[in-house]
Amino acid sequence: MPKLETCESCGVPLMVSKEQSWGDNGVIAQTADPAHRMLFYESDNIDQLFAGIEDIIGLPVEHIVIESKAREVRAYVENMLSPLARKAGRLMGTNMMVKRLSRMGRAYGYGDIAMESRGKNERGEEYITMSVRNPHSVLFFCGENLGAWEAIQGRDHKVVRDRVAENEYKITNVAGDHPVGLSGMLKTRNYEFKPGDIQLDRCETCGVPLLVGSYRWDLDEGTIVHPETGRRMAIFGPAGLEAVFNDLAAELGDAIPEAVIEAQRRHVKEVMAGPALAVGDASYREMLAIRGLGDLTEFDGSREALAVTLENSCLTLMTVGMLQAFFELGAGRHASEYAYVAAPDGRLKVDIRAL
Ligand SMILES: [Zn+2]
């Protein structure tokens, strides 16, 4: 396997620093398509958030998450590759696709991805089996893999997953109908990003924020780990998560937004509990900016309440749940209530009050 090049100063893979730029306005943008934003975000959060939503609403959501993710990735690949390129990909490009996926996995924190086998099963149907160790999210991996394969194959497939060991899965796509059809439309939210003036200390060689470079990038395992807390990070787009929340709300109703906020509040409180939270506005602003969650322009907190304004916001529901958790941890509260306004221009105002 060719070695992934890394920055000699900070150790971040060059693939990451070339393909993304961390702005001073709280946005991580793709270099090739600056309107397309990305996150550098705690990846354990993803599957645990969906498990938390299942707990709260008492209904399974996994199949909708996989379906939503597959639809987004299929549309993305179909947009990116012409029908002819997809046909060529069908004939000879699978290995190339798998190689690219495997390199991305190592650099972006998606785990160690490889092709296990492909061919025809006993019913004569085409299948492909991928193996993944340390997936950043099993559900997202299933959906992404399914969507990319469907775009290349030009027809629907089903996904079957087997857990073969702790943190290790085999995922098979085989021709067949989906278990659910989604009624909602694929929506994307776009607005002009506002400029910002966040001071991020950066690597002099590759330009990535030093805080990002302080994580441990293990290219064999495909993991990005905080050296002290051990929490894992991954680089992925917020649009996919937002699409999943929209689809969950379209399928399961109005209880979803509240359930997402509550699941996130519980999750963040659980993982962030401890002494590490004694920080001021400047570190909150930096903490949000290196994750690509927006530009913190107002932060006014007491033991009774917290008022926050973010420009260039994304992932509204998760951000509200996270701020609620920060408030409760910082103010030593067990419960709080929230109100928020997410404006179409990306400004998010959140008010949290102690209960
Ligand atoms: Zn660097």
Residues whose N, C-alpha, C, O or C-beta is under 5 A from the ligand:
A	BS01	ZN	C7 S9 C10 G11 C203 T205 C206 G207
